[in-house]
Amino acid sequence: MFKLSKGAEYAIRGILHLSMQPDGKVSFIEEIADCQGVPKAYLAKIFQTLRKKGVLRSTRGQGGGFTLVKAPTEITVLNIIEVLEGPVSLGGCFINSDYCDGTLDCSFHGAWKTAQENFVNILKNCTFKDLAEGALRKLKE
């Protein structure tokens, strides 16, 4: 069964925060952690992974912090999850795990395959620009 790790959840929240900032604005890890309600040390570790994977750019020293490498229109929720956790999978067969290892053709495989494809497509089409616009709208309400 698909379950998002805390690390992936915090990464999504952090990337969302950066996506809501004006282009080129450098954000401090403390600011991001405080605004998103996540542990600073854990977020810093996650952001270092995202930096190494080419999602974030970091700047050291006075005025240093994090910015996105790509525009929020080019980053999807699926990108971030896969960078941290690998390919997204809803899990194996739940009709009869005693005999179905996912390679057999049980009666539920067609529906499960469609559900998997639809889920991945939703994550693939959910950009951080869309999420940021929705979050900014809610803040104005």
N, C-alpha and C positions, 0 to 999 in steps of 0.2 A: 504494500500500500504506500502511496506517495505521502511523505511527510517532510515538510521543509525544516531544515535544521535552523537552530537559533542563529548560526553564523550567516546563512543565506538570508534569513529574515532581516538581520541587522544590516547586511550588505545592501539589500533592496531599499531599506529605509535611508541609509546613508547616501546611496546613489540618487534617490528621490530628492533628498535635501539639496544635493549639488545641482540637480536638474532644475530646481526652483530658483537658483541664483542667476543673476545677470551673466551674460557671456564673459568668460575670463576671470570672474571673481574667484579669488583664492579663499577657501574656507578652512578654518582651523579644526582639528579633530575634536577639541573641547566643545566648540560651538555646535558641531554636527551631533556629537553625543548628547549634549544637553537638550538640543531641540528635538531630537528623536527619542530621547529617554532610553538610551542604550549605554552599557558600560564603556567608558572611554578606552581602557586598556584593550578590551576585546575588539572594539571597533578599529583601533589602531592596527592591531594584528591582521584583521580582515582586510583593511585598506592596503596594507603592505603586500598582501597576496594579490589584490586587484591591481596594484601598481606593477608588480612583477609580470602579471598576465596582460598588461597593456590596456587596462580599462581606465586607470587613473594616472595622473601625473602629480608628482609631489615636488615641492620646492622647500629647500631647507633654509634655516636662518630666519632673521627678522622678516616678518611678513610672509613667511612660508606657510604651506598648507597643501591642500588638495584641490585639483580641478579635474574635470572629465577630459579624456583624450579625444573622444568623439562627441558630436552633438547628441542631445537627448533623443532626437528623432532617429538616431542610428543605434541606440542601445535598447534592447528589449529585456523583459524580465527573464525570458529563457536564456539569453546570453549570460546574465549574472548567475543564475542558478547553475548552469552548466560549467561556468568557470570554477565555481566552488565545489560542486557536487558531482559533476559528470552528467551523462545523459539522463534525462527525465524519464522515469518509468512508473507507471501506476502499480506495478507489482505483477506477480504471477497469477495463475489461475486460482480462483477462489471457489470454483464449483466442486472440484475434488482434487485437492493437492496430493492425495495418496497415490493417484495414478497419473495425473496430468502434470508434466514438468514444463509445459509451455511449448513443447515441440510436437505434441500430439494434436489432433484436430477434434477437441471436445466440442460440445454443442454451444459453448459460450464464446469461443475464440473470435468469431466474426464481430460480435457486439463489443468485446473487450478491445479488439484492435481498433475499431472505430472510435471508441471512447479515448483510447491512448492518443490517436492521431488528432482528435478534436482538442484534447487538453493541451497537447504540445502546440497546436496551431494558435490557440488562445494566448498562450505565453509568448509565442513568437510574434504575434501581432500587437502585443501590449508594449508600447514604447514608453520610455520614461518622459517623453514630451507629453504624451497623453495623461500619464499619471500626475505630472507636475501641474498641468493645466487644471485638472480636476481638483487637486489639493489647493491650488491658489484660489480657485472659485469658492471652495468651501471656507477658506480663511476670510473671504470678503463678505460672506453671508452673516 
